[in-house]
Every structure is written in C-alpha cells, then in structure tokens.
Amino acid sequence: MNKILIPLFMLAGLLAAPLAAQELKIATLAPDGSSWMNELRAAEQRIQAQTDNRVRIRYYPGGVMGDASAVLRRMRLGQLQGGAFTLGDLAGVSSAVNLYSLPFVFESEDEIMALREHFDPLIKAALEEQGLIVPGLSLGGFAYLFGRDPFPAPAALSTSWRVWVPAGDALSRRTLEQAGVSPVPLPLADVYTSLQTGAINTFASTESGAIILQWHIRARHMLDLPILMTGGTIGLDRRAFNRLAEQDRDIVLSEFNQALVRLEAVNRRDNESAREALVGQGITITAPDPEHARTWQLIASQTRDQMITSGQIEVPHLDDMLERLEAYRAK
C-alpha cells in the first residue's frame, strides 16, 4: 500500500508545483526603438537574469498581433500571456480603469498624484478579479484638444467640429454630443488618414503623442484645458502568471513596475519638451476663459451622472474619489 501512496503523493506534488521555466509572450503596439520597448527590453534582461532564465520574455512589438481587443482575445485563447495596453483599452475588462480618465474632472496632475496611493491598488485589484495581473500604472499625461481653428466658447461650437474619440469610449462621445459637436469614433490607426481627408478636424492628444503620431501637422491651435489623463500598463494573464514560481512572480511584478515608473517620468519630460516644440512649429496654445472651462466641466459632470443613472456606464469608487478630490482642493 505504501508503495502505491508514495508515488501518488509525489505525482500530486509535481502537478501542483509551478513549472520550472515559463515563457511569457507579450504583445504591444509600441514599435521597436520607442521608449516603451526600450524599457520593456531592459526589464526582460533583468527578469531573466534574476530568475536564472526560469522566466523568459518574448515581445511582439509594432502591433503585429493586432490591436488591444485582438491581444486580449489571444490572451484568453492562451496564444499570448500578456500585452501593453492603454487604460482605455482595458475599460471593457473593468470600468474601474476609468477613474483617472473621466473627462474634465482633474485640473492638474498633482490632483491625481495625491489620490494614487489609495486608488491605484483598487484599479489593480479590479483588473485582477477579471483575470488580468497588472504590476502598476504609468501616467502618460493629459490629453488636450487640437484643431485647425481657434477654439470658441462652448456655446459657439457646432457640428462642423468633427472630433475624434477612441472607438468604444461612450462617455467621451456622449460628452462631446452634449457640447454640440460631432464626435467621430475611430481606432487610433485611422486618425492620421482621417485628418488628411477632413473626416475629422479636431482631436485630443498629449503634447508628445501629437508629435510622435504626426497629427500636429494638421492642427494650428491647442486648447490649454486638461481633458482627461492618459495612461498605460502591462497586463499579464492570471493563469500564466500563477504558473510561475512564487519568487519569480515577485521579480516579474517588481521589474515591470519599475519600468512603468521610469516610463511615467519619460512621458512627463517628453510632454514638457513637446509643448515647446509645438509652439516652435507655429501652434498657438491658448488657455480658456475660466467661465468656458467651468462650462466644459459642467457638461461633462452632467453627462457622466446621466449615463451612470441610466446604467449606460459604471464607474466604481467614483463618489469616494470625488470626495477625496474636493478634500485635497480644500487644503
């Protein structure tokens, strides 16, 4: 009897134990040579060195695995174990990622930084509940409106303003409709061509993003009013992550989180220098009248409340975040 039990016990232990070596296949839209890929490849080297090659990383850059929805689908099928995503890409996984990217809520990056210690862990936990392990969040900077013409008062806007919104961003689309303009939902890859053809004449972007994507050549004006905070992260499939040895999981999370922290610092510097470059290339940056800014904020908050009440969108922890934001502003 013991001769039978001992081998069975050993077999059960082997089946329960993490595999000795694992390869994580991670896809991203970022091209080789970009800041994202440089940091990810540096993290790859550190992870492999610290795990004695028990964890190997293989990247698929430049969008060769498709857009975010395609990457998430491939992860569910086990063809990929991870991807680099914008926070907007993950709104369909968990609406908690919308907390920092609600239109016209935050007036400065300092406001978001003051809340991150509390809300970053909540966003990560919400994604993990849906099967996505996130080592950290990397802010990309505020998006601003760019257009060919000077931006008038909100009341003077019309449907002739054809504004790009990311496909699937129902809140931004509805907010722009309430403002009286024409939102045009498009995937990121179609924006440049649409600016060339005139299908859109206005877009929102970070300063550095507008230059990197060459959208700025189709704009002459930027409204210096933060719309929403952009951000990105690395998402790992929970099933694949849990197959790693426990000590290796800690290394993977630590190294990827440090890479995201460094990328956030790079983004901040890039946006500062890009703003100067935009001015140097003839783009006029104009601050809105304070009353106009309040009008935008009112339109956004009313639209958001209507959509939440009607069940069209859900934003977990929103009330708590707004309360903490008001307390911060009152200091």
C-alpha positions in Angstrom: 0.0 0.0 0.0 2.8 2.4 0.9 4.5 1.7 -2.4 1.4 3.0 -4.1 0.7 6.0 -1.9 4.2 7.4 -2.1 4.4 7.7 -5.9 0.9 9.1 -6.0 1.8 11.7 -3.4 4.9 12.7 -5.3 2.9 12.9 -8.5 0.3 15.2 -6.9 3.1 17.5 -5.7 4.5 17.7 -9.2 1.2 18.5 -10.7 0.6 21.3 -8.2 4.0 22.9 -8.4 4.8 25.7 -10.8 6.6 24.7 -14.0 10.4 25.1 -13.8 10.6 27.5 -16.8 8.0 29.7 -18.4 7.9 31.9 -21.5 5.7 35.0 -21.4 4.7 36.2 -24.9 3.7 39.9 -24.6 2.3 42.0 -27.5 2.3 45.8 -27.8 1.6 48.4 -30.4 4.8 50.2 -29.5 7.4 49.9 -32.2 11.0 48.8 -31.5 13.2 51.7 -30.6 10.4 53.5 -28.7 10.7 54.4 -25.0 8.2 51.7 -24.2 10.1 49.0 -26.0 13.5 50.1 -24.6 12.2 49.9 -21.1 10.4 46.6 -21.7 13.5 45.0 -23.1 15.6 46.3 -20.2 13.1 44.7 -17.8 13.3 41.5 -19.8 17.0 41.2 -19.3 16.7 41.9 -15.6 13.9 39.3 -15.2 15.8 36.6 -17.0 19.0 37.3 -15.0 17.3 37.3 -11.7 15.3 34.1 -12.4 18.2 32.3 -13.9 16.2 32.1 -17.2 13.3 30.4 -15.5 11.1 33.2 -16.9 11.7 34.2 -20.5 10.0 37.1 -22.2 9.2 37.2 -25.9 7.8 40.5 -27.2 5.7 41.1 -30.3 6.1 44.9 -30.9 4.6 47.2 -33.6 1.1 45.8 -33.5 1.9 42.5 -35.3 -0.6 40.7 -33.0 -3.3 43.2 -33.7 -5.0 45.9 -31.7 -5.8 45.7 -28.0 -9.0 43.7 -28.5 -7.1 41.2 -30.6 -4.4 40.9 -28.0 -6.9 40.3 -25.2 -8.7 37.7 -27.3 -5.3 35.9 -28.0 -4.6 36.0 -24.2 -7.9 34.3 -23.5 -7.0 31.6 -26.0 -3.6 31.1 -24.4 -1.7 32.3 -27.6 -0.3 35.3 -25.6 0.4 35.7 -22.0 0.3 39.5 -21.8 0.1 42.8 -23.5 1.0 46.5 -23.1 -2.3 48.5 -23.0 -3.6 52.0 -22.6 -6.0 52.3 -19.7 -8.8 53.0 -22.2 -8.0 49.6 -23.8 -8.9 47.9 -20.5 -12.2 49.7 -19.9 -14.0 46.6 -21.2 -12.2 44.4 -18.7 -13.0 46.6 -15.7 -14.6 50.0 -15.7 -12.5 50.9 -12.6 -9.7 52.0 -15.0 -11.9 55.0 -16.0 -11.3 56.7 -12.7 -8.3 58.8 -13.8 -9.6 59.3 -17.4 -13.1 60.9 -16.8 -13.4 63.9 -19.0 -12.8 67.3 -17.3 -12.6 66.0 -13.7 -9.0 66.8 -12.9 -7.4 70.2 -13.3 -3.7 69.2 -12.7 -1.5 66.2 -12.4 -0.9 67.0 -8.8 -4.5 66.2 -8.0 -4.2 62.7 -9.5 -0.9 62.1 -7.8 -2.5 62.9 -4.4 -5.1 60.2 -4.9 -3.0 57.4 -6.4 -1.8 55.8 -3.2 -5.4 54.9 -2.5 -6.9 54.3 -5.9 -4.0 52.6 -7.9 -4.4 49.4 -5.7 -8.2 49.4 -6.2 -7.8 49.6 -10.0 -5.2 46.8 -10.0 -7.4 44.6 -7.8 -10.4 45.2 -10.1 -8.4 44.1 -13.1 -7.1 41.0 -11.2 -10.6 40.0 -10.4 -11.2 39.8 -14.2 -8.1 37.7 -14.7 -5.5 40.4 -15.5 -2.4 40.9 -13.4 -1.1 44.5 -13.5 2.2 45.4 -12.0 1.5 49.1 -11.9 0.1 52.1 -13.8 2.1 54.6 -15.8 0.5 58.0 -16.4 1.0 59.4 -19.9 0.0 63.0 -19.3 -3.2 65.0 -20.0 -4.9 65.0 -23.4 -5.7 68.4 -24.9 -7.9 69.5 -27.8 -6.1 70.3 -31.0 -7.7 71.8 -34.1 -7.3 73.9 -37.3 -9.3 76.9 -35.9 -9.2 78.8 -32.6 -11.5 77.2 -30.0 -14.5 79.4 -29.3 -16.8 79.5 -26.2 -18.6 76.1 -25.7 -21.9 77.8 -26.7 -20.4 78.7 -30.1 -19.4 75.2 -31.0 -21.3 73.4 -33.8 -21.4 70.1 -35.6 -18.8 71.4 -38.0 -16.3 70.5 -35.3 -15.7 66.8 -36.1 -13.8 65.5 -33.1 -12.1 62.1 -32.9 -13.0 59.9 -30.0 -11.5 56.4 -29.4 -13.8 53.7 -30.6 -15.7 52.4 -27.6 -15.3 55.5 -25.4 -19.0 56.1 -24.9 -18.6 58.7 -22.2 -16.3 61.0 -24.2 -18.6 60.5 -27.3 -21.7 61.5 -25.3 -20.0 64.4 -23.6 -19.0 65.9 -27.0 -22.5 65.4 -28.3 -23.9 67.3 -25.3 -21.4 70.1 -26.2 -22.9 70.3 -29.7 -20.0 69.0 -31.7 -19.8 65.9 -33.9 -17.8 63.0 -32.3 -16.3 60.6 -34.8 -15.3 57.2 -33.2 -12.2 55.8 -34.8 -9.5 53.3 -33.9 -6.1 55.0 -33.3 -4.7 53.7 -36.6 -7.3 55.6 -38.6 -6.8 59.1 -37.1 -4.0 60.3 -39.3 -5.7 59.4 -42.5 -9.0 60.9 -41.3 -7.2 64.2 -40.5 -5.8 64.2 -44.0 -9.2 63.6 -45.7 -11.1 66.0 -43.4 -13.3 63.3 -41.9 -12.1 64.8 -38.6 -10.7 68.2 -38.0 -10.2 68.1 -34.2 -8.5 65.6 -31.9 -7.4 65.1 -28.4 -3.9 64.0 -27.6 -1.0 64.6 -25.2 1.6 67.0 -26.5 4.2 64.4 -27.2 1.6 62.0 -28.7 0.6 64.6 -31.2 4.1 65.0 -32.4 5.0 61.3 -32.4 1.9 60.4 -34.4 2.4 63.4 -36.7 -1.1 64.6 -36.0 0.2 68.1 -35.1 0.8 69.0 -38.7 -2.9 69.0 -39.2 -3.5 71.5 -36.3 -2.9 75.1 -35.7 -4.4 75.6 -32.2 -4.3 73.8 -28.9 -6.8 74.5 -26.1 -4.8 74.5 -22.8 -7.5 72.8 -20.8 -6.8 69.3 -19.5 -9.4 66.9 -20.8 -8.5 63.6 -19.3 -5.5 61.7 -18.0 -3.9 59.1 -20.3 -2.1 56.1 -19.1 -0.8 52.7 -19.8 0.2 49.4 -18.2 1.3 45.9 -18.7 -1.4 43.2 -18.3 -0.5 39.6 -17.7 -2.9 36.7 -18.0 -3.5 35.5 -14.4 -3.4 31.8 -15.4 0.0 32.1 -17.0 1.3 34.3 -14.1 0.2 31.8 -11.5 2.3 29.1 -13.2 5.4 31.0 -12.3 7.3 30.1 -9.1 6.2 32.5 -6.3 9.7 34.1 -6.1 9.6 34.6 -9.8 6.2 36.3 -9.7 7.6 38.9 -7.3 10.6 39.6 -9.6 8.3 39.9 -12.7 6.0 42.4 -10.9 8.8 44.4 -9.4 10.8 44.8 -12.6 7.8 45.6 -14.8 6.5 48.1 -12.1 9.9 49.8 -12.1 9.8 50.0 -15.9 6.4 51.7 -15.7 7.6 54.2 -13.1 10.5 55.1 -15.4 8.2 55.4 -18.4 6.0 57.8 -16.5 9.0 60.1 -15.8 9.9 59.9 -19.5 6.4 60.8 -20.5 6.4 63.8 -18.3 9.7 65.1 -19.7 8.6 64.3 -23.3 5.4 66.3 -22.8 7.2 69.3 -21.4 9.7 69.4 -24.4 6.9 68.7 -26.9 4.9 71.7 -25.7 7.9 73.9 -26.5 8.3 72.2 -29.9 4.6 72.7 -30.8 5.0 76.4 -30.1 8.1 76.4 -32.2 6.2 74.8 -35.1 3.6 77.5 -35.1 0.8 76.0 -33.0 -0.9 78.5 -30.8 -1.6 77.3 -27.2 -4.5 79.3 -25.7 -5.8 79.0 -22.1 -9.6 79.0 -22.0 -11.7 81.7 -20.3 -12.4 80.4 -16.7 -16.1 80.5 -17.4 -15.6 78.4 -20.5 -13.6 75.9 -18.5 -16.4 75.7 -15.9 -18.9 75.1 -18.8 -16.9 72.2 -20.1 -16.7 70.7 -16.6 -20.5 71.1 -16.0 -21.3 69.5 -19.4 -19.0 66.6 -18.5 -20.3 66.0 -15.0 -24.0 66.2 -16.1 -23.4 63.8 -18.9 -21.5 61.4 -16.6 -24.2 61.5 -14.0 -26.9 60.9 -16.6 -25.1 57.9 -18.0 -24.4 56.4 -14.6 -28.0 56.8 -13.5 -29.3 55.2 -16.7 -27.0 52.3 -16.3 -25.1 53.1 -19.5 -21.7 53.2 -17.7 -20.4 52.2 -14.3 -17.5 53.8 -12.5 -16.7 52.0 -9.3 -15.3 54.2 -6.4 -16.3 57.4 -8.2 -18.1 59.0 -5.2 -15.1 58.3 -2.9 -12.7 59.7 -5.5 -14.7 62.9 -5.9 -14.9 63.4 -2.2 -11.2 62.9 -1.8 -10.5 65.3 -4.7 -12.7 68.0 -3.1 -10.9 67.5 0.3 -7.5 67.9 -1.5 -8.6 71.1 -3.2 -9.8 72.5 0.1 -6.4 72.2 1.7 
